[in-house]
Amino acid sequence: MRRIWLQGLVISLLVHALVLSGGWLWTLLRHPEPPDRPPIRARLVAPEAAPEPPAPDRAQADRPKPDKPEPAKPEPAKPDQPPAPAPDKGTVARPEPESAPEPARPAVKKPAHPVPKKRVAKAEPDKPAPKKEPPEEAPEPKEPAPAKKPDKPEPDKPDPILGQDLADKIAKMADRSDSAKGSLRQRRAVARFQEAVRSRVQSNWLVPPGLDDRDGLTATVRIALTPDGKLASPPKVVSSNGPGYFNSSVVRAVEKAAPFPMPDGPTRYFQNLELHFSPDMVQ
Amino acid sequence: MKRTLPLLLALLLLVAAPGPAGAVLSIDIRQGVRDPLPVALVPFSWEGEGPRPFDVGGVVSADLKRSGLFRMVREDAFISRPHTPEGVTYKDWRLVGADALVIGRMQPAPEGKVEVRFRLFDIYSQRQIAGVRYQVRPGGLRSVAHRIADTIHKQLIGWSGAFNTRLAYVVKEGDEFRLMVADADGANARAVLTSRHPLMSPSWAPDGKRLVYVSFEQGRSMVYVQDLDTGKRSTVAAFDGINSAPEFSPSGDRLALTLSRDGNPEIYVLDLGTRNLRRLTHHGAIDTEPTWGPDGERLIFTSDRGGSPQLYRIAAAGGDVERLTFEGGYNASPTWSPTGDRVAFVHGDGSRFAIAVMDLKSGNIRTLTERGLNESPSFAPNGHMILYATQGAGGAGVLATVSVEGNVQQRLQRKRSGDVREPAWSPMR
């Protein structure tokens, strides 16, 4: 009797283990990235990002070590930066129009009214560029919007839910462990860094005029930084409800603001940023 | 056992996790700079014999600068001066602080024409964002320059400029009235009519080739339509009493105007083809200054039926009248935006007047200028700028423009003297 009971328990445990691990695998397969976590561009920055240098690969040690990963684009060095615009915020652009001479002409005379004959305004082919993009609009987010959570598993399948649950818990645990070492000092460093990035980007963002008719205009730009604060790749607009020229303006702002002043110590935490642009029209 | 399983799994996952979760730092950017966009323009090359037929690049540059939305990067700072895309080194242009670059070349083309090619580059996304080729006779080069400026404006700001347009206005000098037409930058100004009697209320036909206006040359007000190419003109309204404030309908086949033929100034719609006249308003007060909505279905006009001049709206087919303004003791001279969502007007207390816009959806009014002697607003065809007459330093009327946001204001300077009044911005050419 007792044996049967024990057997039953063992079988039940095995079944549970199977079901749970099945669910876990299912979620992993279905969502290659754990849910609730924006993709991390670890591959871009990992070699330098780790707090300690990774154990050198023996095979690699012999080879000449490659220099720092070059950013995808030539990065403007600090002195290259256009001088930070420091105009009075309140002043209004009031360019003096150039005076135009008004030649005296005889009255009511048949005027020669030149109408330029346009020979079908031909758009010239784009300069060869790595990516073919329509010349009309600003770069469009090539990536799907990341904010979207993966679809919830069907409710009639219990396993995935469990898996999802687990993943959530794990993410939370990871967060906690992260903030555990995130002492007051760490949090201060984060706040300081955020403020530094914000002020650099804000002073480089030329907000396109005439946007105030649109309510709730936002754009999110994701950027990956090298450990020394340069852009590891061009900024990416991952979501936006604005027109192309608005997106261009935010990308330009980030490009101009880089490189960013990185805090001392490990920089991994500071290398992946998401900037949410939402112009405050009242200013 | 059952309890440890999830924990085990958790541990497994922790090990497998590639990095700390939530590793993307989020930062909100709510403010920016309202500065003009820095643009570099390399003077266009001339690859033909003899002197350059026209400084296209110079006119493009002046247009962009005048809009108030661009700052032209100083030419003497340029590191390179390319005319072709192969010569563009993006880094050179970042160094001089340009966000966008304009290059171009001019070459002789068959039949005495000139070929103009221009390209616009975004320095930060490192790509060409516009490029157009034109072939025109030398006389058309100024217009090509304005069109290039419009294209650049559209690409960088989001809507087309109004550079390739014209202005009509009335100048009074001594006892002479002149009806003037000039390019939007003040170039090519010429009188299309000169008179010893008042000329008033010019307004453009939607084809941009004809003007309708009021002239007192017969000793009383009459409405004329004049073809600007041929100079030919015809009388379209010479009814008893007042004939005033004409405005072409968006389709160009009708005219809204004020007539007092029935005893009191009322709004009428005149069909230019059939000569049919329809009276829209029936009120003992003054109804005047009709302006068409872009759909041609409705009109906004000024009436003092409520005791002070205020704006009202009525269907072009007639019907009920709806009052639009309640704020302020004087709201007049409406002009309906080509985009349909706003009306600009003179807003004041009876002695000092500002140019204001009202959002027709919300009813919100925004004052765009200081109060003073401001009058006769007229929308640019892009719906983003308003042209009006104001008082210059010497007390004489001058032309000025203001953006619908109120942030870009400018005066249009004229070399010649005279009191400038009643401007009207042409449609797009």
HADDOCK unambig.tbl for C-alpha pairs under 7 A between the chains (distance, minus, plus):
assign (segid A and resid 13 and name CA) (segid B and resid 2 and name CA) 6.66 0.50 0.50
assign (segid A and resid 37 and name CA) (segid B and resid 21 and name CA) 6.54 0.50 0.50
assign (segid A and resid 37 and name CA) (segid B and resid 22 and name CA) 6.17 0.50 0.50
assign (segid A and resid 80 and name CA) (segid B and resid 95 and name CA) 5.26 0.50 0.50
assign (segid A and resid 81 and name CA) (segid B and resid 95 and name CA) 6.82 0.50 0.50
assign (segid A and resid 82 and name CA) (segid B and resid 95 and name CA) 6.56 0.50 0.50
assign (segid A and resid 82 and name CA) (segid B and resid 96 and name CA) 6.99 0.50 0.50
assign (segid A and resid 82 and name CA) (segid B and resid 97 and name CA) 4.79 0.50 0.50
assign (segid A and resid 92 and name CA) (segid B and resid 407 and name CA) 5.87 0.50 0.50
assign (segid A and resid 92 and name CA) (segid B and resid 408 and name CA) 6.63 0.50 0.50
assign (segid A and resid 93 and name CA) (segid B and resid 68 and name CA) 5.94 0.50 0.50
assign (segid A and resid 93 and name CA) (segid B and resid 408 and name CA) 5.82 0.50 0.50
assign (segid A and resid 94 and name CA) (segid B and resid 68 and name CA) 6.44 0.50 0.50
assign (segid A and resid 94 and name CA) (segid B and resid 408 and name CA) 6.08 0.50 0.50
assign (segid A and resid 94 and name CA) (segid B and resid 409 and name CA) 5.71 0.50 0.50
assign (segid A and resid 94 and name CA) (segid B and resid 410 and name CA) 5.98 0.50 0.50
assign (segid A and resid 95 and name CA) (segid B and resid 66 and name CA) 6.30 0.50 0.50
assign (segid A and resid 95 and name CA) (segid B and resid 68 and name CA) 5.86 0.50 0.50
assign (segid A and resid 95 and name CA) (segid B and resid 410 and name CA) 6.74 0.50 0.50
assign (segid A and resid 96 and name CA) (segid B and resid 410 and name CA) 6.62 0.50 0.50
assign (segid A and resid 97 and name CA) (segid B and resid 66 and name CA) 5.46 0.50 0.50
assign (segid A and resid 97 and name CA) (segid B and resid 410 and name CA) 6.72 0.50 0.50
assign (segid A and resid 97 and name CA) (segid B and resid 411 and name CA) 6.63 0.50 0.50
assign (segid A and resid 97 and name CA) (segid B and resid 412 and name CA) 6.12 0.50 0.50
assign (segid A and resid 97 and name CA) (segid B and resid 413 and name CA) 6.87 0.50 0.50
assign (segid A and resid 99 and name CA) (segid B and resid 413 and name CA) 4.88 0.50 0.50
assign (segid A and resid 99 and name CA) (segid B and resid 414 and name CA) 5.96 0.50 0.50
assign (segid A and resid 99 and name CA) (segid B and resid 415 and name CA) 6.84 0.50 0.50
assign (segid A and resid 100 and name CA) (segid B and resid 186 and name CA) 5.25 0.50 0.50
assign (segid A and resid 100 and name CA) (segid B and resid 187 and name CA) 5.83 0.50 0.50
assign (segid A and resid 100 and name CA) (segid B and resid 413 and name CA) 6.74 0.50 0.50
assign (segid A and resid 100 and name CA) (segid B and resid 414 and name CA) 6.06 0.50 0.50
assign (segid A and resid 100 and name CA) (segid B and resid 415 and name CA) 6.78 0.50 0.50
assign (segid A and resid 101 and name CA) (segid B and resid 187 and name CA) 6.82 0.50 0.50
assign (segid A and resid 101 and name CA) (segid B and resid 414 and name CA) 6.49 0.50 0.50
assign (segid A and resid 101 and name CA) (segid B and resid 415 and name CA) 5.38 0.50 0.50
assign (segid A and resid 102 and name CA) (segid B and resid 187 and name CA) 6.63 0.50 0.50
assign (segid A and resid 102 and name CA) (segid B and resid 188 and name CA) 6.81 0.50 0.50
assign (segid A and resid 102 and name CA) (segid B and resid 189 and name CA) 5.35 0.50 0.50
assign (segid A and resid 102 and name CA) (segid B and resid 414 and name CA) 6.78 0.50 0.50
assign (segid A and resid 102 and name CA) (segid B and resid 415 and name CA) 6.25 0.50 0.50
assign (segid A and resid 102 and name CA) (segid B and resid 416 and name CA) 6.66 0.50 0.50
assign (segid A and resid 103 and name CA) (segid B and resid 189 and name CA) 6.65 0.50 0.50
assign (segid A and resid 104 and name CA) (segid B and resid 190 and name CA) 7.00 0.50 0.50
assign (segid A and resid 105 and name CA) (segid B and resid 190 and name CA) 5.73 0.50 0.50
assign (segid A and resid 105 and name CA) (segid B and resid 191 and name CA) 6.86 0.50 0.50
assign (segid A and resid 107 and name CA) (segid B and resid 191 and name CA) 5.33 0.50 0.50
assign (segid A and resid 107 and name CA) (segid B and resid 192 and name CA) 5.82 0.50 0.50
assign (segid A and resid 107 and name CA) (segid B and resid 193 and name CA) 5.91 0.50 0.50
assign (segid A and resid 107 and name CA) (segid B and resid 194 and name CA) 6.29 0.50 0.50
assign (segid A and resid 108 and name CA) (segid B and resid 191 and name CA) 6.74 0.50 0.50
assign (segid A and resid 108 and name CA) (segid B and resid 192 and name CA) 4.80 0.50 0.50
assign (segid A and resid 108 and name CA) (segid B and resid 193 and name CA) 5.43 0.50 0.50
assign (segid A and resid 108 and name CA) (segid B and resid 231 and name CA) 6.20 0.50 0.50
assign (segid A and resid 109 and name CA) (segid B and resid 231 and name CA) 6.76 0.50 0.50
assign (segid A and resid 110 and name CA) (segid B and resid 229 and name CA) 6.40 0.50 0.50
assign (segid A and resid 110 and name CA) (segid B and resid 230 and name CA) 5.53 0.50 0.50
assign (segid A and resid 110 and name CA) (segid B and resid 231 and name CA) 5.90 0.50 0.50
assign (segid A and resid 111 and name CA) (segid B and resid 229 and name CA) 5.97 0.50 0.50
assign (segid A and resid 113 and name CA) (segid B and resid 229 and name CA) 6.37 0.50 0.50
assign (segid A and resid 114 and name CA) (segid B and resid 139 and name CA) 6.18 0.50 0.50
assign (segid A and resid 114 and name CA) (segid B and resid 140 and name CA) 5.79 0.50 0.50
assign (segid A and resid 115 and name CA) (segid B and resid 140 and name CA) 6.19 0.50 0.50
assign (segid A and resid 116 and name CA) (segid B and resid 136 and name CA) 5.38 0.50 0.50
assign (segid A and resid 116 and name CA) (segid B and resid 137 and name CA) 6.76 0.50 0.50
assign (segid A and resid 116 and name CA) (segid B and resid 140 and name CA) 4.46 0.50 0.50
assign (segid A and resid 116 and name CA) (segid B and resid 143 and name CA) 6.88 0.50 0.50
assign (segid A and resid 117 and name CA) (segid B and resid 135 and name CA) 6.94 0.50 0.50
assign (segid A and resid 117 and name CA) (segid B and resid 136 and name CA) 5.44 0.50 0.50
assign (segid A and resid 118 and name CA) (segid B and resid 134 and name CA) 5.77 0.50 0.50
assign (segid A and resid 118 and name CA) (segid B and resid 135 and name CA) 6.06 0.50 0.50
assign (segid A and resid 118 and name CA) (segid B and resid 136 and name CA) 6.50 0.50 0.50
assign (segid A and resid 119 and name CA) (segid B and resid 134 and name CA) 6.09 0.50 0.50
assign (segid A and resid 119 and name CA) (segid B and resid 135 and name CA) 5.88 0.50 0.50
assign (segid A and resid 121 and name CA) (segid B and resid 132 and name CA) 5.77 0.50 0.50
assign (segid A and resid 121 and name CA) (segid B and resid 133 and name CA) 5.58 0.50 0.50
assign (segid A and resid 121 and name CA) (segid B and resid 134 and name CA) 5.94 0.50 0.50
assign (segid A and resid 122 and name CA) (segid B and resid 132 and name CA) 5.52 0.50 0.50
assign (segid A and resid 122 and name CA) (segid B and resid 133 and name CA) 5.56 0.50 0.50
assign (segid A and resid 123 and name CA) (segid B and resid 131 and name CA) 5.22 0.50 0.50
assign (segid A and resid 123 and name CA) (segid B and resid 132 and name CA) 4.74 0.50 0.50
assign (segid A and resid 123 and name CA) (segid B and resid 133 and name CA) 6.80 0.50 0.50
assign (segid A and resid 124 and name CA) (segid B and resid 131 and name CA) 5.29 0.50 0.50
assign (segid A and resid 124 and name CA) (segid B and resid 132 and name CA) 6.06 0.50 0.50
assign (segid A and resid 126 and name CA) (segid B and resid 128 and name CA) 6.10 0.50 0.50
assign (segid A and resid 127 and name CA) (segid B and resid 85 and name CA) 6.63 0.50 0.50
assign (segid A and resid 127 and name CA) (segid B and resid 128 and name CA) 6.60 0.50 0.50
assign (segid A and resid 135 and name CA) (segid B and resid 128 and name CA) 6.78 0.50 0.50
assign (segid A and resid 135 and name CA) (segid B and resid 129 and name CA) 4.69 0.50 0.50
assign (segid A and resid 135 and name CA) (segid B and resid 130 and name CA) 6.14 0.50 0.50
assign (segid A and resid 136 and name CA) (segid B and resid 129 and name CA) 6.36 0.50 0.50
assign (segid A and resid 170 and name CA) (segid B and resid 10 and name CA) 6.02 0.50 0.50
assign (segid A and resid 170 and name CA) (segid B and resid 14 and name CA) 6.90 0.50 0.50
assign (segid A and resid 171 and name CA) (segid B and resid 21 and name CA) 6.14 0.50 0.50
assign (segid A and resid 174 and name CA) (segid B and resid 20 and name CA) 6.39 0.50 0.50
assign (segid A and resid 174 and name CA) (segid B and resid 21 and name CA) 6.12 0.50 0.50
assign (segid A and resid 175 and name CA) (segid B and resid 20 and name CA) 6.95 0.50 0.50
assign (segid A and resid 175 and name CA) (segid B and resid 21 and name CA) 5.84 0.50 0.50
assign (segid A and resid 175 and name CA) (segid B and resid 22 and name CA) 6.98 0.50 0.50
assign (segid A and resid 178 and name CA) (segid B and resid 20 and name CA) 6.55 0.50 0.50
assign (segid A and resid 194 and name CA) (segid B and resid 27 and name CA) 6.29 0.50 0.50
assign (segid A and resid 198 and name CA) (segid B and resid 27 and name CA) 6.84 0.50 0.50
assign (segid A and resid 198 and name CA) (segid B and resid 29 and name CA) 6.19 0.50 0.50
assign (segid A and resid 202 and name CA) (segid B and resid 29 and name CA) 6.54 0.50 0.50
assign (segid A and resid 202 and name CA) (segid B and resid 31 and name CA) 5.78 0.50 0.50
assign (segid A and resid 202 and name CA) (segid B and resid 32 and name CA) 4.73 0.50 0.50
assign (segid A and resid 202 and name CA) (segid B and resid 33 and name CA) 6.97 0.50 0.50
assign (segid A and resid 203 and name CA) (segid B and resid 32 and name CA) 6.10 0.50 0.50
assign (segid A and resid 203 and name CA) (segid B and resid 33 and name CA) 6.12 0.50 0.50
assign (segid A and resid 204 and name CA) (segid B and resid 33 and name CA) 7.00 0.50 0.50
assign (segid A and resid 205 and name CA) (segid B and resid 32 and name CA) 4.83 0.50 0.50
assign (segid A and resid 205 and name CA) (segid B and resid 33 and name CA) 5.71 0.50 0.50
assign (segid A and resid 206 and name CA) (segid B and resid 32 and name CA) 5.86 0.50 0.50
assign (segid A and resid 206 and name CA) (segid B and resid 33 and name CA) 4.87 0.50 0.50
assign (segid A and resid 206 and name CA) (segid B and resid 34 and name CA) 5.82 0.50 0.50
assign (segid A and resid 206 and name CA) (segid B and resid 35 and name CA) 6.09 0.50 0.50
assign (segid A and resid 206 and name CA) (segid B and resid 37 and name CA) 6.92 0.50 0.50
assign (segid A and resid 207 and name CA) (segid B and resid 32 and name CA) 5.60 0.50 0.50
assign (segid A and resid 207 and name CA) (segid B and resid 33 and name CA) 5.96 0.50 0.50
assign (segid A and resid 207 and name CA) (segid B and resid 34 and name CA) 5.85 0.50 0.50
assign (segid A and resid 208 and name CA) (segid B and resid 157 and name CA) 6.21 0.50 0.50
assign (segid A and resid 210 and name CA) (segid B and resid 405 and name CA) 6.53 0.50 0.50
assign (segid A and resid 245 and name CA) (segid B and resid 156 and name CA) 6.07 0.50 0.50
assign (segid A and resid 245 and name CA) (segid B and resid 157 and name CA) 6.38 0.50 0.50
assign (segid A and resid 245 and name CA) (segid B and resid 158 and name CA) 5.90 0.50 0.50
assign (segid A and resid 252 and name CA) (segid B and resid 124 and name CA) 5.71 0.50 0.50
assign (segid A and resid 255 and name CA) (segid B and resid 124 and name CA) 6.69 0.50 0.50
assign (segid A and resid 269 and name CA) (segid B and resid 23 and name CA) 5.76 0.50 0.50
assign (segid A and resid 270 and name CA) (segid B and resid 25 and name CA) 6.71 0.50 0.50
assign (segid A and resid 272 and name CA) (segid B and resid 23 and name CA) 6.73 0.50 0.50
assign (segid A and resid 272 and name CA) (segid B and resid 24 and name CA) 4.88 0.50 0.50
assign (segid A and resid 272 and name CA) (segid B and resid 25 and name CA) 6.18 0.50 0.50
assign (segid A and resid 273 and name CA) (segid B and resid 24 and name CA) 5.16 0.50 0.50
assign (segid A and resid 273 and name CA) (segid B and resid 25 and name CA) 4.65 0.50 0.50
assign (segid A and resid 273 and name CA) (segid B and resid 26 and name CA) 5.85 0.50 0.50
assign (segid A and resid 274 and name CA) (segid B and resid 24 and name CA) 6.41 0.50 0.50
assign (segid A and resid 274 and name CA) (segid B and resid 25 and name CA) 5.98 0.50 0.50
assign (segid A and resid 274 and name CA) (segid B and resid 26 and name CA) 4.78 0.50 0.50
assign (segid A and resid 274 and name CA) (segid B and resid 27 and name CA) 6.19 0.50 0.50
assign (segid A and resid 275 and name CA) (segid B and resid 26 and name CA) 5.96 0.50 0.50
assign (segid A and resid 275 and name CA) (segid B and resid 27 and name CA) 4.85 0.50 0.50
assign (segid A and resid 275 and name CA) (segid B and resid 28 and name CA) 5.81 0.50 0.50
assign (segid A and resid 275 and name CA) (segid B and resid 29 and name CA) 6.74 0.50 0.50
assign (segid A and resid 276 and name CA) (segid B and resid 27 and name CA) 6.09 0.50 0.50
assign (segid A and resid 276 and name CA) (segid B and resid 28 and name CA) 4.73 0.50 0.50
assign (segid A and resid 276 and name CA) (segid B and resid 29 and name CA) 5.79 0.50 0.50
assign (segid A and resid 277 and name CA) (segid B and resid 28 and name CA) 6.14 0.50 0.50
assign (segid A and resid 277 and name CA) (segid B and resid 29 and name CA) 4.72 0.50 0.50
assign (segid A and resid 277 and name CA) (segid B and resid 30 and name CA) 5.99 0.50 0.50
assign (segid A and resid 278 and name CA) (segid B and resid 29 and name CA) 6.30 0.50 0.50
assign (segid A and resid 278 and name CA) (segid B and resid 30 and name CA) 5.10 0.50 0.50
assign (segid A and resid 279 and name CA) (segid B and resid 30 and name CA) 4.74 0.50 0.50
assign (segid A and resid 279 and name CA) (segid B and resid 31 and name CA) 5.67 0.50 0.50
assign (segid A and resid 280 and name CA) (segid B and resid 30 and name CA) 5.31 0.50 0.50
assign (segid A and resid 280 and name CA) (segid B and resid 31 and name CA) 5.85 0.50 0.50
